[in-house]
């Protein structure tokens, strides 16, 4: 039995405007989260929600994960960039160079994302969200493949990628060198135990795969805060 990826949780200084930005860009429905914050419900095969929760933590450095949005043509790529800018995004330079075929943008709170060109074969069979591109090692790619039960769809030169058997975006890890960790990360996964399982059993299983329990000052909560082999935080929720 494996964990279920419930949501990608995004820390936000002001969750509502940020949720509105992403709802407008992705075309997803926005709803109140039953626990905290605001949630976007996928309108495609993405398979997980995006949850925005209030946080006063300052963004320090580049996020360890970002979305790669796909394009069907150069015109489609330009239209996505224009729509993002109209909704409140801005162009940023993270060293991509003038010849890059992808466009690097930041949302209204500075979270990076890319609009990929139509000639990208790696994401050719994916939907609008082609990938969640993560900073991470090969070991962490293997960990998440086992944690979620998603097969590896790329494993070369210490770069790894997994994808749900049901489709949706790929989750990728770029291999070394890894970015330095500069504090609590703004994006993390929320997992849930299998329907027939329990939270502690799933926590124990994830520890056996290489995860650790961590304390980020969460206090008395009903979810377990953990870190993957590279130290990236994630949460294991109680059974739903």
Order of alpha helices (4+ residues) and beta strands (2+ residues): beta-alpha-beta-beta-beta-beta-alpha-beta-beta-beta-beta-alpha-beta-beta-beta-beta-alpha-beta-beta-beta
